[in-house]
Amino acid sequence: MTCACASNGSTAISARVTIDSHQHFWRYSAGEYPWMTEPLAALRRDYLPADLAPERARTSVDASIAVQARQSLEESRWLLGLAENDPSIAGVVGWVDLQDERVAGQLAPLAAQRKFVGVRHVVQDEPEDNFMLRPAFLRGIGRLREFGLTYDLLTFPRQLRAAIAVVRRFPEQPFVLDHLGKPFIKRGELSPWREEFRELARSPNVMCKLSGMVTEADWRAWKPEDFRPYLDEAWSAFGEDRLMFGSDWPVCTLAGNYAQGHALVADFLTQFAEPARAKVMGANASRFYGLK
């Protein structure tokens, strides 16, 4: 099965570089981050590159992909500003209004900046399970490839069926599933997530991030073995060429620290040969996002 990859023609960075494919930055204000409800109150402060740097250093992570955390063009531009001043930020996955008929006008100036590598919409917060199948949203997804941009799928399990339809509609568009599609790890349930997850993986233009797992588990009582069934499923469905490590920092700090999230993936990978480990810990993200 061929591997999904970006189509912007960039030369990939070294396969030996370790890349965190999924983390966030923000300057907190209540009005701009309403999703930080009371259970997430610990996130209500600034998280900036200087805060991430010691976490990366402790785990020997060389670079990261900064992913949008609010639905705003202003944030996309702000993240790009951070990235241009910090070589450890290898790329930015930002937000544009994909339902706007003039979305190309939003995409063009962002895509012209070398570190803008993809787009994400917080689909998990949309009340309609089939939100992604709206004609206007599909029209927007259809514009990404001409700008050489990827798309991050952020869904709950109930929205995976719509995601399957979207990735099949655009077989040349590179997609990546964030956080394994958020399975019910806390409840120890595999079905019906497993069946939809496997079906999504049958589309070769889709990759998957091994990220965001600890916040889907019991925040106070999770054990490393809780994640093994889900990691096994991910390996079986996507394999070494279509998986990538991601921390989901600082959201992950609700349930653990950066090093713990890193160890969950790194320890799982010890059963495989070094070339496979190198792919998941950096090379796949480099290829998918077309990093320089």
Order of alpha helices (4+ residues) and beta strands (2+ residues): beta-alpha-beta-alpha-beta-alpha-beta-alpha-beta-alpha-beta-alpha-beta-alpha-beta-alpha-alpha-alpha
